């Protein structure tokens, strides 16, 4: 239809496609009227030139953040599994922190597993199992300088493990000792005969954390029902390995670690993750912030193709203006560094003009007036 092509130039493609979807079977006159209405709405919702959008976004999110709680939210029935929400989580996201206080994942499953089939089995395969989880007791033979490890048969059966697999995993970890399997007992013997008892105790401490099965970094799992399907919530995150599993729905599985998403799926996915994480916190607190403010903040954080937090080391360090950088924190350092390389400030933005008591380039202060002098 000619009308769709005409409005492709005037409206975003997504809006044109939505109109196309909702106007099937209508006459071209009616579609034209709908497009006119949509276009009027679109134009009226655009931001005016010179609008100080950054200030409004900061104010909108900042004002709401003061009403947030400072607590963390616990999942029902599992006191150890808590997820950071409220103000601490907003700060974590907007500061662009690489180490999270509570990394978690929501793992969605393909059919029929999302209806509950083998869900405990899948959950057990995801959870990281270290040697300490499947051992009944450790004993040291002082005469022979050996460590005897008695394996727990029941726990191994739950995790579908056999002693030979455990033995192989332990022997891979170090060349200092040899591993012999005797029924359900592992015997570790030092290869170097000159080693002393201290070394044996060190090894006993180190072997407890040897990775046996499951996915590294995921130390707790909780299958829960959400609407009409089961999903697995985890404490700990390892998106790359989880997505390799055949039972996992890779299109919907998410982690709250934005840097992990960036490394695996790129900056666009990381930007979307920032938007989703901020919105999740706002919704859980019952706060209402216009999506466009959150979009602007996410764009600012990702604009150079990397994630930059809204801190003096992140977004602020990228500013072209010396005075704007100096106004945030550590002013002397910025001014001295700029002076050493002869940096020039063009006074193009708001902060530096406020500092110099000049009209700021927003609203009516944006256009400059040029006249000819006789």
C-alpha positions in Angstrom: 0.0 0.0 0.0 1.3 3.4 -1.0 0.2 5.0 2.3 2.5 2.7 4.4 5.5 3.7 2.2 4.6 7.4 2.6 4.6 7.2 6.4 7.8 5.1 6.6 9.6 8.4 6.0 7.7 10.2 8.7 7.4 7.6 11.5 9.6 5.0 13.1 9.4 1.7 11.4 8.1 -0.1 14.5 5.0 2.3 14.7 4.3 1.8 11.0 4.4 -2.0 11.5 2.1 -1.8 14.5 -0.4 0.2 12.5 -0.2 -2.3 9.6 -0.8 -5.2 12.1 -3.9 -3.5 13.6 -5.6 -2.2 10.4 -5.9 -5.4 8.4 -9.1 -5.4 6.4 -9.8 -1.7 6.7 -10.2 0.7 3.7 -7.4 3.0 2.7 -9.4 6.1 3.8 -9.7 4.7 7.3 -6.0 3.7 7.4 -5.1 7.3 6.2 -7.1 8.8 9.1 -5.5 6.5 11.6 -2.0 7.4 10.3 -2.9 11.1 10.6 -3.9 10.6 14.3 -0.8 8.5 15.0 1.4 11.1 13.3 -0.1 14.0 15.4 0.4 12.0 18.6 4.0 11.2 17.6 4.9 14.8 16.8 3.4 16.1 20.1 5.4 13.5 22.1 8.7 14.5 20.6 11.0 16.5 22.8 11.4 20.2 22.0 14.8 21.4 20.8 16.7 22.8 23.8 14.9 20.7 26.3 17.2 19.8 29.2 16.5 16.1 29.0 19.5 15.0 31.0 18.5 17.1 34.0 14.9 15.9 33.8 16.0 12.2 33.6 18.3 12.6 36.5 15.7 14.4 38.6 13.0 11.9 37.8 15.1 8.9 38.8 16.8 10.7 41.7 13.6 11.9 43.3 12.0 8.4 43.1 15.2 6.7 44.4 14.8 8.7 47.7 11.6 6.7 48.3 13.2 3.3 47.9 13.8 0.9 50.7 17.4 -0.2 51.6 16.7 -3.9 52.2 17.3 -7.0 50.3 14.5 -9.4 49.2 14.5 -13.1 50.3 12.9 -15.9 48.3 10.3 -17.7 50.3 11.4 -20.9 52.0 15.1 -20.3 51.2 16.6 -18.0 53.8 20.1 -18.2 52.3 19.1 -17.2 48.8 18.6 -13.4 48.7 18.6 -11.0 45.9 19.7 -7.3 46.2 16.8 -5.0 45.4 15.8 -1.4 46.2 18.4 1.4 46.3 21.5 -0.9 46.6 20.6 -2.6 43.3 19.9 0.7 41.5 23.3 2.0 42.7 25.0 -1.3 41.5 23.5 -1.0 38.0 24.1 2.8 37.5 27.6 2.7 38.9 28.4 0.0 36.4 29.9 -2.3 39.1 31.6 -5.4 37.9 31.3 -7.5 41.1 27.7 -7.9 42.2 26.6 -8.6 45.8 24.1 -11.2 44.7 24.6 -12.4 41.1 21.5 -14.5 40.0 20.0 -16.1 36.9 16.5 -16.9 35.7 16.8 -20.0 33.6 13.8 -20.7 31.3 13.4 -24.2 30.0 12.1 -25.6 26.7 9.0 -27.8 26.5 8.4 -30.4 28.1 10.9 -29.5 30.8 9.1 -26.2 31.6 6.1 -28.2 32.6 8.1 -29.9 35.3 9.6 -32.9 33.5 13.0 -33.9 35.1 13.2 -30.4 36.6 15.0 -31.6 39.7 17.5 -33.6 37.6 18.2 -30.5 35.4 18.5 -28.3 38.5 21.0 -30.7 40.0 23.0 -30.8 36.7 23.2 -27.0 36.8 24.3 -26.6 40.5 28.1 -26.7 40.9 29.2 -29.7 43.0 32.6 -29.5 44.7 34.3 -32.4 46.4 33.3 -31.3 49.9 29.6 -31.7 48.9 29.9 -35.5 48.4 32.4 -36.4 51.1 31.5 -38.0 54.5 34.9 -37.7 56.1 38.6 -36.9 55.5 41.3 -38.8 57.4 45.1 -38.4 57.3 47.5 -41.3 57.7 50.5 -39.7 59.4 52.9 -42.7 58.9 52.3 -43.0 55.1 51.5 -39.3 54.6 48.3 -40.2 52.7 44.8 -38.6 52.8 41.8 -41.0 52.8 38.5 -39.5 51.5 35.3 -41.4 52.2 32.6 -40.6 49.6 28.9 -40.3 50.4 27.1 -42.8 48.2 23.6 -41.3 48.7 24.7 -37.8 47.7 26.5 -39.2 44.7 23.5 -41.1 43.6 21.4 -38.0 43.8 23.8 -36.2 41.5 24.3 -39.2 39.2 28.0 -39.4 40.0 30.2 -42.5 40.1 33.5 -42.8 42.1 35.7 -43.1 39.0 34.5 -39.7 37.7 35.3 -38.1 41.1 38.7 -39.8 41.1 39.5 -38.5 37.7 38.4 -34.9 38.6 40.7 -35.0 41.7 43.7 -36.4 40.0 43.4 -33.8 37.2 43.8 -31.0 39.7 47.4 -31.5 40.9 50.6 -33.3 40.0 51.8 -33.4 43.6 49.8 -36.5 44.5 48.6 -39.8 43.0 45.0 -40.9 43.4 43.9 -44.5 44.0 40.3 -45.6 44.3 39.4 -48.3 46.8 35.6 -48.9 46.7 34.1 -45.6 47.8 37.3 -44.4 49.3 39.9 -42.2 47.5 43.5 -42.5 48.7 45.8 -39.5 47.9 49.5 -40.2 48.2 52.2 -37.6 47.8 54.6 -38.3 44.9 57.6 -36.5 46.5 58.8 -38.5 49.5 60.6 -35.5 51.0 57.3 -33.6 51.6 56.2 -33.2 55.2 53.0 -33.3 57.2 52.3 -29.6 56.7 52.1 -30.1 52.9 49.5 -32.9 53.5 47.3 -30.6 55.6 47.6 -27.9 52.9 46.5 -30.3 50.2 43.6 -31.5 52.4 42.4 -27.9 52.6 42.8 -27.3 48.9 41.1 -30.4 47.6 37.7 -29.5 49.3 36.9 -26.9 46.6 37.8 -29.1 43.5 35.0 -28.8 40.9 33.4 -32.2 40.2 30.3 -31.5 38.2 27.6 -28.9 37.3 28.3 -25.3 36.2 31.0 -23.3 37.9 29.8 -20.3 39.8 26.3 -21.5 40.4 26.1 -22.5 44.1 22.4 -22.6 44.7 19.3 -23.5 42.6 15.6 -23.0 43.2 13.0 -24.4 40.8 9.9 -22.2 41.0 6.6 -22.0 39.2 5.9 -18.7 37.3 2.5 -18.4 35.7 2.0 -21.7 33.8 5.6 -22.9 33.6 8.6 -23.8 35.8 11.8 -21.8 35.8 15.1 -22.2 37.7 16.4 -19.3 39.8 20.0 -19.5 40.8 22.4 -17.9 43.2 25.6 -17.3 41.2 25.8 -16.7 37.4 27.5 -18.4 34.4 25.4 -17.5 31.3 27.9 -18.9 28.8 27.8 -22.4 30.2 24.0 -22.4 30.9 23.2 -21.5 27.3 25.1 -24.6 26.1 22.5 -26.9 27.8 20.0 -28.5 25.4 17.1 -28.2 27.9 17.5 -24.4 28.3 15.6 -21.8 26.3 18.4 -19.6 25.3 16.1 -16.8 24.0 14.7 -16.0 27.4 17.3 -17.1 30.0 18.8 -14.0 31.7 21.4 -13.0 34.3 21.6 -9.9 36.3 25.3 -9.5 35.6 25.4 -6.8 32.9 29.1 -7.3 32.1 28.6 -11.0 31.5 25.8 -10.1 29.0 28.1 -7.5 27.3 30.9 -10.0 27.0 28.7 -12.7 25.5 26.0 -10.9 23.5 27.3 -7.4 22.9 26.6 -3.8 23.9 23.0 -3.7 22.6 22.0 -6.6 24.9 23.9 -4.9 27.8 21.9 -1.7 27.2 18.7 -3.6 27.3 19.8 -5.4 30.4 20.4 -2.0 32.2 16.9 -0.9 31.2 15.3 -4.2 32.4 17.2 -4.2 35.7 16.3 -0.6 36.5 12.7 -1.1 35.6 12.5 -4.3 37.6 13.7 -2.5 40.8 11.3 0.5 40.2 8.3 -1.9 39.6 9.1 -4.0 42.7 9.1 -0.8 44.7 5.8 0.4 43.1 7.5 3.5 41.6 6.6 5.0 38.2 9.3 6.6 36.1 8.8 7.3 32.4 10.7 4.8 30.3 12.3 7.5 28.3 14.3 8.7 31.3 15.7 5.2 31.8 16.4 4.8 28.1 18.5 8.0 28.1 20.5 6.9 31.1 21.1 3.5 29.5 22.2 5.2 26.2 24.6 7.5 28.1 26.2 4.5 29.8 26.6 2.5 26.6 27.2 5.2 24.0 31.0 4.5 23.5 30.4 0.8 22.9 31.5 -0.2 26.4 29.6 0.0 29.8 30.5 3.2 31.7 29.0 3.8 35.1 27.7 7.2 36.2 30.8 7.9 38.3 33.9 10.0 38.0 35.7 7.0 36.4 32.9 6.3 34.0 30.6 8.7 32.2 32.1 11.8 33.8 35.7 10.9 32.7 34.4 10.9 29.1 33.2 14.5 29.1 34.9 16.8 26.7 34.7 19.8 29.1 37.4 20.3 31.7 35.1 22.3 34.0 32.3 19.7 33.8 34.8 17.0 34.8 36.2 19.2 37.6 32.7 20.0 38.9 32.0 16.4 39.8 34.8 15.2 42.0 38.6 15.8 42.4 38.6 19.2 40.7 42.3 20.0 41.2 43.5 16.9 39.5 41.3 17.6 36.4 42.4 21.2 36.1 46.1 20.5 36.5 46.0 17.6 34.0 44.2 19.9 31.5 46.7 22.7 32.1 49.6 20.4 31.5 48.4 19.5 28.0 46.9 22.9 27.1 43.3 21.6 26.9 40.7 24.1 25.8 37.1 24.2 27.1 34.5 25.3 24.4 31.8 26.0 27.1 29.2 24.0 25.1 27.3 22.4 27.9 25.2 23.3 31.0 27.6 22.8 33.9 30.5 24.9 32.7 28.2 27.9 31.9 26.6 27.7 35.3 30.1 27.8 36.8 30.9 31.0 34.8 27.5 32.6 35.4 26.6 32.7 31.7 23.2 31.8 30.1 23.1 28.0 29.6 22.5 26.4 26.2 19.0 25.0 26.9 15.6 26.3 26.1 15.7 29.9 25.0 19.5 30.0 25.7 20.1 27.5 22.9 19.9 29.7 19.7 22.5 32.3 19.3 21.6 35.6 17.6 23.9 36.9 14.8 23.5 40.5 13.6 25.5 42.6 11.1 27.2 45.7 12.5 27.4 48.7 10.2 
